[in-house]
Amino acid sequence: MPIQFEHVYLSAAGLYLPGPAIGNEEMDAFIAPINKISKRIKARILAENGIKTRHYAIDAEGKTRQNHAQIAAAAVHHCLDLAQSSLDKVSLLAVGSSGGDALMPGFANMIQGELGAPPMQTVSCQGVCAAGVSAIEFAAQAIELGAHQQALAVAAEMPSRMFKQSRFAPRGYQSDFDAHFLRWMLSDGAGAMLLSRQPKAGLNIKLKWIHQKSFSGDYPVCMQLGLTEDRSQSFLDFASSGEAEAAGALSLRQDIRMLPHLFDICIHEYVKLVDEGWISSNQIDHFLCHYSSAKFMPVVEELLAKAGLSIPPERWYSNLSHRGNTGAASIFIMLADFLKQKTIKAGEKIFCFIPESGRISAAYMLFEVEDGNAMQSAAPRTHPVLFDPQIPAPHQPSTAPLALQPLLTQLASLWQDYRSQVWRTPVIQSLVNGRFDETAYQRWTAAWVPQVREGSLWMREAAASLNGDLAVLASLIDLHADDEQNDFQILYQDYQAAGGQLALDDLRRNPGGEALNSYLHALAATPNPIGLLGAIYIIEGTGQRIVPTLLPLLRSQLTLPAQAFRFLEYHGANDEHHLARWLGAVEITLAIDPSAAPAILATAKRCAQLYLMQFEHIE
């Protein structure tokens, strides 16, 4: 799921591109052809990638004019100048790149040294195109947590040194197509973003969320440096660097046959974000898409169209044609150019999409423009807009009897995952974001009534299945069933008060509710089904912890009478007493059979999965 931010603002975005802009006809002076087929490959690639100019930090003789750390430092200086800030106000430097001038120490430390920056926290994120997003994410999380007030996220790439003709001499100036390909695609550059915890007067660019996902477990390597052509050996496996270079293990390669998979996967992940309510194509005012070649722009357009999520072309922004493809630095440089060239308005959303071919990864960022003056003068909200609130577990292990603490600790960990996933289901996200309506509430209660109706039935069935020493629990479970046997009537009356028209017997569980009901009845029919205590933990915990958080949001958004929320109000208070009874039942169970804990935990896990499915199927 995306990481949501409430206190992270983009103060400035700077860039640095070394040397003059190099046109296609001038490239041979820097990245000379290595053999007879080079010119043909070059012509084909340049015709497709749409790049007209790019920048190199080497000169025509192949000598380094500025090293990697220096171009990164130059981008930092540009960023700080734009923000009218200074290094002594920054306490974190997060850097993303495919690698620095040295294999070690970390690239962030080398940049800090180049800057002569004061003592600060540093982090180096090594990867390919999404490495810069990882640096942004690390810095943003640190600011969100309050550990830092200002942080620099930096990305820089300098592949030109690997593309010099002399690098191919150990191979007799021969190379495979995959190594040829990137010579005409990649170039040098750096970008920096200053992130701050405090908004300023005027327009602010707020970071709303970041989402990254790697699919490396599903796909082989697509872009790599340090492996032989067949990926069977590392450059470190050779007797010397010279032998590694002669074997092609130090050639930067990309398997272009895998690139269609990259965009297909990335668009599918975008569709999930849309389905879960994180973004919608019609909400995007500016789309900054890092595609490595203009050839892939229509591919992205077609995939979006097939998903019914097209973004109008006038909302797209790219600087690929005149800045080149600078890998991890591309989105930084793109955002810096965009903010310099475009006029942004309060309320506009800037969506960034960064596919990474390394071993297939996807990254996404959403920024929103806010009016700082309006923010300061705005009236207080009638209710907080909450994302993933820290709803505590139903029972705190530290306050429980000693014998119960290990199980409650494991259940609390499970609860936090469950709670977070529930909060990101479409129905809850629409409620949290103020998009909920009476029809949605009717759908929710309509699916919930028949599920609640079964609750006392499977509990009584479970009580009847207890025998031996555990039979003592039957009276507690029957008491709980007595309390809840008419709850579905209250919920059905709420459904009617919300405008629901179906008769009680015509209401049907959704697929998640049906799966949960089948699972609970099947388990209740087994001898001594003590694992059901785990199911009660999740079900009653949802009523006692999650429901009270939702109730104020429902009341503020729905123009319904008070009697439409009686069930939620009742359970928010009453389930606390139920959970106290649950704790006593668990204490009795573990005193009789200490080995029961794994069954309780396993059932809680399965119930959480199925209850989550019920939430997901509401809309």
PLY file of the C-alpha trace (Angstrom):
ply
format ascii 1.0
element vertex 619
property float x
property float y
property float z
element edge 618
property int vertex1
property int vertex2
end_header
0.00 0.00 0.00
1.16 3.58 -0.56
2.79 5.49 2.29
0.65 8.50 3.15
2.19 11.82 4.25
0.55 14.71 6.06
3.55 16.90 6.93
5.93 16.76 3.95
6.34 19.69 1.55
8.57 20.16 -1.49
10.41 23.42 -0.83
12.44 23.36 -4.06
13.64 21.08 -6.85
17.04 21.78 -8.40
19.07 20.20 -11.19
22.50 20.15 -12.72
23.46 19.03 -16.22
27.21 19.02 -16.92
28.76 20.59 -19.99
26.94 21.88 -23.06
23.95 20.17 -24.65
25.24 17.50 -27.07
23.20 16.93 -30.23
22.84 13.58 -31.98
25.39 14.50 -34.64
27.92 15.44 -31.95
27.66 12.24 -29.93
30.47 10.42 -31.76
32.99 12.85 -30.29
32.10 11.54 -26.82
30.54 8.11 -27.36
32.29 6.95 -30.51
31.11 3.92 -32.52
33.05 0.81 -31.57
32.67 -1.27 -34.73
31.04 -1.40 -38.17
27.50 -2.03 -36.91
27.59 0.72 -34.28
26.41 3.47 -36.60
23.48 1.36 -37.80
22.45 0.57 -34.21
22.88 4.20 -33.24
20.67 5.42 -36.08
17.93 2.96 -35.22
17.93 3.75 -31.50
18.06 7.53 -31.91
15.21 7.40 -34.40
13.06 5.68 -31.78
14.05 7.30 -28.47
13.23 10.90 -29.41
16.28 12.32 -27.63
17.73 15.34 -29.45
20.27 16.60 -26.90
21.87 15.29 -23.72
24.78 16.12 -21.40
28.07 14.41 -20.55
30.48 15.06 -17.71
33.39 13.76 -19.84
35.09 15.72 -22.60
35.74 14.72 -26.21
39.00 13.01 -25.15
37.13 10.89 -22.64
38.57 12.70 -19.63
36.32 13.36 -16.65
35.58 17.06 -16.29
33.41 16.62 -13.20
32.99 13.45 -11.20
29.75 11.91 -10.01
29.79 13.45 -6.53
30.53 16.88 -7.99
27.53 16.94 -10.32
25.32 15.77 -7.42
26.71 18.54 -5.21
26.02 21.10 -7.96
22.36 20.01 -8.05
22.16 20.40 -4.26
23.53 23.95 -4.46
20.99 24.82 -7.16
18.16 23.41 -5.06
19.21 25.29 -1.92
19.56 28.53 -3.89
16.01 28.15 -5.20
14.74 27.49 -1.67
16.84 30.35 -0.24
18.12 27.90 2.33
21.50 26.52 3.37
23.17 23.25 4.28
23.32 24.05 7.97
19.51 23.82 8.08
19.47 20.30 6.61
19.92 17.30 8.90
19.38 14.40 6.47
20.88 13.63 3.06
19.24 10.72 1.20
20.75 9.75 -2.15
19.60 7.39 -4.90
21.74 6.23 -7.81
23.05 3.20 -9.67
26.43 3.89 -8.04
28.93 6.60 -7.25
32.56 7.23 -8.13
33.67 4.54 -5.68
32.22 1.17 -4.77
32.47 2.26 -1.15
31.84 4.24 1.01
28.22 5.12 0.36
27.51 7.67 -2.35
25.65 9.91 0.12
28.77 10.14 2.26
30.86 11.06 -0.75
28.41 13.81 -1.70
28.36 15.09 1.88
32.14 15.27 1.73
32.08 17.05 -1.62
29.64 19.59 -0.19
31.67 20.04 2.97
28.32 19.67 4.73
28.03 19.67 8.53
27.40 16.41 10.43
24.05 14.91 9.42
22.29 11.60 8.85
22.93 10.02 5.45
21.49 7.12 3.51
22.54 5.70 0.13
19.92 3.90 -1.98
21.49 1.85 -4.77
19.39 0.69 -7.70
18.32 1.96 -11.09
15.57 4.44 -12.02
13.51 4.03 -8.83
16.53 4.49 -6.53
15.83 8.22 -6.46
12.25 7.57 -5.33
13.61 5.40 -2.53
15.72 8.36 -1.39
12.66 10.63 -1.48
10.62 8.07 0.45
13.26 7.68 3.16
13.58 11.45 3.57
9.80 11.95 3.58
9.23 9.28 6.23
11.89 10.85 8.44
10.17 14.24 8.16
6.71 12.76 8.69
7.91 11.12 11.91
9.34 14.41 13.12
12.94 13.17 13.19
14.00 15.92 10.76
12.60 19.33 9.84
14.42 19.59 6.49
15.96 16.87 4.35
17.64 16.67 0.96
16.79 13.88 -1.47
19.29 13.64 -4.31
19.68 11.47 -7.41
22.58 11.51 -9.84
23.79 9.37 -12.72
27.02 9.45 -14.69
27.10 6.52 -17.12
29.20 8.26 -19.79
32.47 6.92 -18.40
31.27 3.38 -19.13
30.39 4.23 -22.75
33.78 5.49 -23.93
35.12 3.61 -26.94
38.24 2.65 -24.97
36.11 0.62 -22.56
35.46 -1.90 -25.32
39.12 -2.41 -26.27
39.53 -5.49 -24.00
36.75 -7.16 -26.03
38.33 -6.32 -29.36
35.76 -3.56 -29.93
32.99 -6.12 -30.14
29.80 -6.14 -28.08
26.33 -7.62 -28.01
23.29 -5.50 -28.91
22.13 -5.19 -25.29
25.40 -3.44 -24.39
25.27 -1.28 -27.53
21.73 -0.16 -26.77
22.31 1.89 -23.64
25.28 3.80 -25.09
22.81 5.79 -27.18
20.14 6.02 -24.50
21.71 7.20 -21.23
23.48 10.40 -20.26
24.65 12.35 -17.21
22.77 14.59 -14.81
21.69 15.17 -11.23
18.66 16.49 -9.36
17.90 17.45 -5.78
14.74 18.06 -3.77
14.54 19.92 -0.48
11.74 18.50 1.66
10.41 20.38 4.66
8.00 19.68 7.50
6.65 23.23 7.56
4.47 24.81 4.85
5.20 28.36 3.77
3.08 31.35 2.84
1.75 31.18 -0.69
1.61 28.02 -2.77
2.94 24.78 -1.30
3.61 21.49 -3.05
2.61 18.78 -0.61
3.75 15.20 -0.99
0.60 13.12 -0.56
1.91 9.59 -0.97
4.57 7.33 -2.46
4.09 3.77 -3.64
6.83 1.39 -4.73
6.70 -2.29 -5.58
9.33 -4.66 -6.92
8.47 -7.71 -9.02
12.00 -9.08 -8.99
10.80 -12.41 -7.64
8.80 -12.89 -10.83
11.26 -11.79 -13.52
14.92 -12.23 -14.47
17.38 -9.35 -14.64
16.56 -6.83 -17.36
19.20 -4.09 -16.86
22.50 -4.87 -15.21
26.14 -4.00 -14.72
28.64 -6.43 -13.24
27.43 -9.73 -14.72
28.48 -11.52 -17.87
26.17 -11.52 -20.86
24.54 -14.79 -19.79
24.41 -13.52 -16.16
26.22 -16.63 -14.96
29.23 -14.86 -13.43
29.89 -11.72 -11.47
32.82 -9.44 -12.31
34.15 -10.40 -8.87
34.44 -14.05 -9.95
37.28 -13.29 -12.38
40.97 -13.38 -11.51
41.37 -9.72 -12.41
39.37 -6.69 -13.49
40.97 -6.94 -16.92
39.63 -10.46 -17.41
36.20 -9.36 -16.19
36.20 -6.50 -18.68
37.31 -8.76 -21.53
34.45 -11.12 -20.70
31.96 -8.25 -20.89
31.11 -8.38 -17.19
31.64 -4.62 -16.88
29.39 -3.65 -19.77
26.07 -1.99 -18.94
23.28 -3.99 -20.61
19.54 -3.93 -21.04
17.44 -6.82 -22.31
15.03 -4.82 -24.46
12.86 -7.88 -25.05
11.64 -7.60 -21.46
10.62 -3.93 -21.62
7.02 -4.54 -22.77
6.49 -6.59 -19.59
7.69 -3.64 -17.50
5.02 -1.25 -18.71
2.27 -3.84 -18.63
3.05 -4.61 -14.98
3.35 -0.96 -14.03
-0.02 -0.07 -15.54
-1.65 -3.01 -13.76
-0.24 -1.67 -10.48
-1.63 1.77 -11.34
-5.05 0.20 -11.92
-4.86 -1.23 -8.39
-4.11 2.23 -6.99
-7.17 3.57 -8.81
-9.37 0.71 -7.61
-8.25 1.29 -4.02
-9.11 4.99 -4.19
-5.60 6.44 -4.08
-5.79 8.21 -7.43
-8.05 8.65 -10.43
-7.00 9.59 -13.94
-9.51 12.44 -14.05
-7.92 13.91 -10.92
-4.46 14.16 -12.49
-3.68 17.68 -13.67
-0.04 17.01 -14.56
1.40 13.61 -15.47
5.19 13.29 -15.25
6.05 9.92 -16.76
9.64 8.69 -16.86
9.83 6.61 -20.01
13.33 5.85 -21.24
12.42 6.29 -24.88
9.69 8.18 -26.77
8.93 4.80 -28.31
7.28 3.80 -25.03
4.97 6.81 -24.67
2.29 5.34 -27.00
2.71 2.01 -25.20
1.79 3.65 -21.90
-1.07 5.55 -23.59
-2.48 2.36 -25.09
-2.29 0.42 -21.83
-4.02 3.24 -19.94
-6.72 3.39 -22.62
-7.32 -0.36 -22.43
-7.80 0.00 -18.67
-10.27 2.85 -19.26
-7.93 5.22 -17.42
-6.63 7.48 -20.18
-4.87 10.70 -19.20
-5.36 13.48 -21.80
-2.12 14.18 -23.70
-2.17 17.86 -22.76
-1.64 16.82 -19.14
1.55 14.88 -19.91
4.93 16.50 -19.32
8.33 15.20 -20.47
11.74 16.75 -20.97
13.31 13.60 -22.45
13.99 15.16 -25.84
16.38 17.83 -24.55
17.59 16.49 -21.19
18.10 12.86 -22.15
17.55 9.79 -20.03
19.40 10.27 -16.75
18.14 7.15 -14.95
17.36 7.72 -11.27
17.88 11.47 -11.71
15.30 11.73 -14.51
12.22 12.33 -12.34
14.14 14.91 -10.26
15.27 16.82 -13.36
11.82 16.49 -14.90
10.11 17.91 -11.81
12.63 20.77 -11.58
12.06 21.71 -15.24
8.30 21.35 -14.85
8.14 23.71 -11.86
10.27 26.25 -13.70
8.24 26.15 -16.91
4.66 25.62 -15.74
2.29 27.74 -13.71
0.67 25.65 -11.02
-2.53 26.40 -9.14
-3.90 25.47 -5.74
-5.75 22.16 -5.86
-3.81 20.73 -8.80
-2.37 17.25 -8.53
1.03 16.26 -9.95
1.39 12.52 -10.50
4.81 10.98 -11.12
5.26 7.52 -12.62
8.69 5.86 -12.57
9.09 2.36 -14.06
12.40 0.63 -13.40
13.71 -2.05 -15.71
16.53 -3.30 -13.44
14.58 -6.36 -12.41
11.10 -4.92 -12.95
9.91 -2.40 -10.36
7.33 0.37 -10.29
7.23 3.64 -8.36
4.57 6.33 -8.10
4.36 9.69 -6.31
1.49 12.12 -5.87
1.96 15.81 -5.06
-0.83 18.30 -4.51
-0.60 22.09 -4.71
-1.98 23.86 -1.64
-2.51 27.53 -0.82
-0.50 28.15 2.34
-2.43 31.31 3.14
-5.76 29.55 2.81
-4.48 26.70 4.96
-3.64 29.07 7.80
-6.98 30.88 7.67
-9.21 27.89 7.00
-11.84 27.04 9.57
-11.27 23.86 11.59
-12.70 20.71 10.04
-15.74 19.15 11.59
-13.88 15.86 11.58
-10.29 14.83 10.89
-9.36 13.29 7.55
-7.68 10.16 8.80
-5.46 7.76 6.87
-4.27 4.60 8.50
-4.82 5.84 12.06
-2.92 4.10 14.81
-5.94 2.22 16.12
-4.62 0.19 19.05
-4.98 -3.55 19.31
-8.03 -4.79 21.25
-5.81 -5.83 24.16
-2.43 -4.44 25.16
-0.07 -7.33 25.97
1.75 -5.34 28.68
-1.39 -5.02 30.82
-2.55 -8.63 30.43
-1.80 -11.57 32.74
1.74 -12.84 32.22
0.65 -16.17 30.73
-1.32 -14.39 28.00
1.32 -11.87 26.95
3.12 -13.99 24.28
-0.16 -14.76 22.45
-1.47 -11.19 22.78
1.80 -9.85 21.40
1.44 -12.01 18.31
-2.23 -11.08 17.95
-1.37 -7.38 18.27
1.12 -7.67 15.41
-1.51 -9.42 13.29
-4.03 -6.75 14.25
-1.82 -3.90 13.03
-1.52 -5.48 9.58
-5.25 -6.18 9.44
-6.19 -2.69 10.63
-3.92 -1.07 8.04
-5.38 -3.16 5.20
-8.96 -2.51 6.27
-8.27 1.21 6.27
-7.20 1.03 2.65
-10.18 -0.86 1.28
-12.26 1.11 -1.26
-15.23 1.53 1.07
-13.17 2.98 3.93
-11.07 5.14 1.62
-14.21 6.66 0.09
-15.45 7.39 3.62
-12.14 8.85 4.78
-11.85 11.04 1.68
-15.38 12.43 1.98
-16.84 10.54 -0.99
-19.29 8.36 0.96
-23.05 8.58 0.42
-26.32 7.00 1.54
-26.24 4.40 -1.26
-22.81 3.22 -0.13
-24.08 2.89 3.44
-27.06 0.86 2.24
-24.73 -1.51 0.35
-22.57 -1.88 3.42
-25.40 -2.66 5.84
-27.20 -4.86 3.29
-24.19 -7.19 3.10
-23.48 -6.98 6.81
-26.95 -7.91 8.16
-26.91 -11.57 7.00
-23.34 -11.96 8.27
-24.23 -10.72 11.76
-27.34 -12.92 11.68
-25.10 -15.99 11.61
-22.88 -14.90 14.51
-24.84 -16.42 17.39
-25.46 -19.59 15.34
-21.82 -20.56 14.79
-21.01 -19.60 18.37
-23.69 -21.95 19.75
-22.48 -24.64 17.36
-18.93 -24.16 18.69
-20.13 -24.35 22.30
-21.88 -27.64 21.54
-18.63 -29.01 20.06
-16.63 -28.50 23.26
-15.91 -31.55 25.38
-13.63 -32.74 28.15
-11.94 -30.07 30.25
-12.73 -27.42 27.64
-16.49 -27.91 28.08
-16.29 -25.31 30.87
-16.02 -22.65 28.13
-19.45 -23.50 26.71
-21.34 -21.34 29.22
-19.18 -18.29 28.40
-19.70 -18.75 24.67
-23.44 -19.29 25.07
-23.63 -16.11 27.16
-21.87 -14.24 24.37
-24.25 -15.73 21.80
-27.22 -14.65 23.94
-25.92 -11.07 23.89
-25.63 -11.02 20.13
-28.52 -13.16 18.89
-30.74 -10.15 18.15
-28.01 -7.75 16.99
-28.85 -8.38 13.35
-32.33 -6.96 13.99
-30.81 -3.66 15.13
-28.56 -3.57 12.05
-31.49 -4.37 9.76
-33.45 -1.47 11.26
-30.42 0.75 10.55
-30.47 -0.46 6.96
-34.15 0.47 6.68
-33.55 3.88 8.31
-30.91 4.49 5.63
-33.49 3.83 2.90
-32.95 0.11 2.35
-35.99 -1.58 0.80
-35.16 -5.30 0.70
-36.85 -7.73 3.08
-34.63 -9.29 5.74
-34.60 -12.73 4.11
-33.71 -11.24 0.73
-30.41 -9.76 1.93
-27.30 -11.67 0.88
-23.74 -11.78 2.11
-21.12 -10.59 -0.36
-18.39 -13.08 -1.45
-16.16 -12.13 1.47
-18.99 -12.51 3.96
-19.97 -15.83 2.43
-16.42 -17.15 2.71
-16.12 -15.96 6.31
-19.46 -17.52 7.27
-18.58 -20.88 5.68
-15.21 -20.93 7.41
-16.65 -20.15 10.87
-19.44 -22.75 10.62
-17.04 -25.43 9.36
-14.60 -24.77 12.20
-17.37 -24.62 14.81
-18.45 -28.14 13.82
-15.05 -29.65 14.68
-14.28 -31.09 18.15
-13.04 -28.45 20.62
-12.81 -25.55 18.10
-10.84 -23.31 20.47
-9.26 -21.52 17.51
-12.53 -19.60 17.18
-11.34 -17.42 20.04
-9.01 -15.92 17.42
-11.98 -15.17 15.15
-13.79 -13.43 18.01
-10.68 -11.31 18.64
-10.83 -9.96 15.08
-14.61 -9.60 14.85
-15.14 -7.99 18.24
-11.95 -5.96 17.89
-13.29 -4.50 14.65
-16.45 -3.47 16.45
-14.65 -2.02 19.44
-11.65 -0.34 17.78
-12.38 0.40 14.12
-16.11 1.15 14.25
-15.85 4.04 16.77
-13.36 5.74 14.44
-15.72 5.45 11.48
-18.90 6.56 13.21
-18.08 10.33 13.35
-17.15 10.26 9.66
-20.43 8.58 8.76
-22.48 11.06 10.76
-20.72 14.05 9.24
-21.16 12.88 5.63
-24.59 11.27 5.61
-27.87 13.13 6.05
-29.48 10.22 7.86
-31.43 10.09 11.13
-29.68 9.00 14.33
-31.51 5.64 14.26
-29.53 4.69 11.14
-26.38 4.26 13.26
-27.68 2.41 16.33
-25.82 -0.81 15.61
-22.46 0.94 15.15
-22.96 3.02 18.28
-24.04 0.02 20.32
-21.10 -2.11 19.25
-18.57 0.64 19.77
-19.39 0.53 23.48
-20.66 -3.00 24.01
-17.85 -4.87 22.28
-15.46 -3.62 24.95
-17.38 -5.72 27.48
-17.36 -8.62 25.04
-13.57 -8.40 24.72
-13.16 -8.42 28.48
-15.14 -11.66 28.51
-12.98 -12.91 25.63
-9.83 -12.32 27.65
-11.23 -14.42 30.49
-12.07 -17.23 28.05
-8.53 -17.20 26.63
-7.05 -17.27 30.12
-9.15 -20.32 31.00
-8.26 -22.03 27.71
-4.49 -21.59 28.06
-4.61 -22.71 31.69
-6.25 -25.94 30.54
-4.24 -26.36 27.32
-1.16 -24.11 26.89
-0.69 -25.53 23.36
-3.93 -23.86 22.20
-2.23 -20.55 21.41
-1.13 -21.46 17.83
-4.68 -22.50 16.90
-6.08 -19.20 18.22
-3.46 -17.22 16.30
-3.95 -19.19 13.07
-7.74 -18.74 13.18
-7.36 -15.02 13.88
-5.13 -14.73 10.82
-7.59 -16.55 8.57
-10.55 -14.61 9.95
-8.70 -11.32 9.34
-8.13 -12.31 5.71
-11.78 -13.17 5.20
-13.13 -10.16 7.09
-10.88 -7.98 4.93
-12.37 -9.67 1.84
-15.82 -8.76 3.12
-14.76 -5.09 3.35
-13.23 -5.21 -0.13
-16.44 -6.52 -1.71
-18.72 -3.84 -0.25
-18.16 -1.57 -3.28
0 1
1 2
2 3
3 4
4 5
5 6
6 7
7 8
8 9
9 10
10 11
11 12
12 13
13 14
14 15
15 16
16 17
17 18
18 19
19 20
20 21
21 22
22 23
23 24
24 25
25 26
26 27
27 28
28 29
29 30
30 31
31 32
32 33
33 34
34 35
35 36
36 37
37 38
38 39
39 40
40 41
41 42
42 43
43 44
44 45
45 46
46 47
47 48
48 49
49 50
50 51
51 52
52 53
53 54
54 55
55 56
56 57
57 58
58 59
59 60
60 61
61 62
62 63
63 64
64 65
65 66
66 67
67 68
68 69
69 70
70 71
71 72
72 73
73 74
74 75
75 76
76 77
77 78
78 79
79 80
80 81
81 82
82 83
83 84
84 85
85 86
86 87
87 88
88 89
89 90
90 91
91 92
92 93
93 94
94 95
95 96
96 97
97 98
98 99
99 100
100 101
101 102
102 103
103 104
104 105
105 106
106 107
107 108
108 109
109 110
110 111
111 112
112 113
113 114
114 115
115 116
116 117
117 118
118 119
119 120
120 121
121 122
122 123
123 124
124 125
125 126
126 127
127 128
128 129
129 130
130 131
131 132
132 133
133 134
134 135
135 136
136 137
137 138
138 139
139 140
140 141
141 142
142 143
143 144
144 145
145 146
146 147
147 148
148 149
149 150
150 151
151 152
152 153
153 154
154 155
155 156
156 157
157 158
158 159
159 160
160 161
161 162
162 163
163 164
164 165
165 166
166 167
167 168
168 169
169 170
170 171
171 172
172 173
173 174
174 175
175 176
176 177
177 178
178 179
179 180
180 181
181 182
182 183
183 184
184 185
185 186
186 187
187 188
188 189
189 190
190 191
191 192
192 193
193 194
194 195
195 196
196 197
197 198
198 199
199 200
200 201
201 202
202 203
203 204
204 205
205 206
206 207
207 208
208 209
209 210
210 211
211 212
212 213
213 214
214 215
215 216
216 217
217 218
218 219
219 220
220 221
221 222
222 223
223 224
224 225
225 226
226 227
227 228
228 229
229 230
230 231
231 232
232 233
233 234
234 235
235 236
236 237
237 238
238 239
239 240
240 241
241 242
242 243
243 244
244 245
245 246
246 247
247 248
248 249
249 250
250 251
251 252
252 253
253 254
254 255
255 256
256 257
257 258
258 259
259 260
260 261
261 262
262 263
263 264
264 265
265 266
266 267
267 268
268 269
269 270
270 271
271 272
272 273
273 274
274 275
275 276
276 277
277 278
278 279
279 280
280 281
281 282
282 283
283 284
284 285
285 286
286 287
287 288
288 289
289 290
290 291
291 292
292 293
293 294
294 295
295 296
296 297
297 298
298 299
299 300
300 301
301 302
302 303
303 304
304 305
305 306
306 307
307 308
308 309
309 310
310 311
311 312
312 313
313 314
314 315
315 316
316 317
317 318
318 319
319 320
320 321
321 322
322 323
323 324
324 325
325 326
326 327
327 328
328 329
329 330
330 331
331 332
332 333
333 334
334 335
335 336
336 337
337 338
338 339
339 340
340 341
341 342
342 343
343 344
344 345
345 346
346 347
347 348
348 349
349 350
350 351
351 352
352 353
353 354
354 355
355 356
356 357
357 358
358 359
359 360
360 361
361 362
362 363
363 364
364 365
365 366
366 367
367 368
368 369
369 370
370 371
371 372
372 373
373 374
374 375
375 376
376 377
377 378
378 379
379 380
380 381
381 382
382 383
383 384
384 385
385 386
386 387
387 388
388 389
389 390
390 391
391 392
392 393
393 394
394 395
395 396
396 397
397 398
398 399
399 400
400 401
401 402
402 403
403 404
404 405
405 406
406 407
407 408
408 409
409 410
410 411
411 412
412 413
413 414
414 415
415 416
416 417
417 418
418 419
419 420
420 421
421 422
422 423
423 424
424 425
425 426
426 427
427 428
428 429
429 430
430 431
431 432
432 433
433 434
434 435
435 436
436 437
437 438
438 439
439 440
440 441
441 442
442 443
443 444
444 445
445 446
446 447
447 448
448 449
449 450
450 451
451 452
452 453
453 454
454 455
455 456
456 457
457 458
458 459
459 460
460 461
461 462
462 463
463 464
464 465
465 466
466 467
467 468
468 469
469 470
470 471
471 472
472 473
473 474
474 475
475 476
476 477
477 478
478 479
479 480
480 481
481 482
482 483
483 484
484 485
485 486
486 487
487 488
488 489
489 490
490 491
491 492
492 493
493 494
494 495
495 496
496 497
497 498
498 499
499 500
500 501
501 502
502 503
503 504
504 505
505 506
506 507
507 508
508 509
509 510
510 511
511 512
512 513
513 514
514 515
515 516
516 517
517 518
518 519
519 520
520 521
521 522
522 523
523 524
524 525
525 526
526 527
527 528
528 529
529 530
530 531
531 532
532 533
533 534
534 535
535 536
536 537
537 538
538 539
539 540
540 541
541 542
542 543
543 544
544 545
545 546
546 547
547 548
548 549
549 550
550 551
551 552
552 553
553 554
554 555
555 556
556 557
557 558
558 559
559 560
560 561
561 562
562 563
563 564
564 565
565 566
566 567
567 568
568 569
569 570
570 571
571 572
572 573
573 574
574 575
575 576
576 577
577 578
578 579
579 580
580 581
581 582
582 583
583 584
584 585
585 586
586 587
587 588
588 589
589 590
590 591
591 592
592 593
593 594
594 595
595 596
596 597
597 598
598 599
599 600
600 601
601 602
602 603
603 604
604 605
605 606
606 607
607 608
608 609
609 610
610 611
611 612
612 613
613 614
614 615
615 616
616 617
617 618
